[in-house]
Amino acid sequence: MMDAYLGALRGLEEAMATHFYTLGVFVANNARKVQAATVFVMFLSMFGFARFHFEDDPAKLWVIEGSRSTIEAAYYKQEYGGSGEDAARAGAHAGHCWCSCCSC
């Protein structure tokens, strides 16, 4: 059993050595092309990072656009301003303010 395992590892080692040798020969024979491709990918990534935007609104991350939830949230925001969390807090205290946490 151990011989089969070691034989498979030797085969993998030989395949990887052949692959990396071939890759090294290609890079050595085409150094300018490889450098140009590397610089191109680097600049392409740089432009991508320049347009990067971190989304911090959980509704935009997890709720499907056009769903009932987004339509209702947009309606609430248009009519009353604020977020859905504000609506939940306002609904909990609407009409009967017994606490000191808000000014209902």
HELIX and SHEET records of a PDB file:
HELIX    1   1 MET A    2  ASN A   29  1                                  28    
HELIX    2   2 ALA A   31  ALA A   50  1                                  20    
HELIX    3   3 PRO A   58  TRP A   62  1                                   5    
HELIX    4   4 ARG A   68  TYR A   80  1                                  13    
HELIX    5   5 GLY A   84  HIS A   93  1                                  10    
END                                                                             
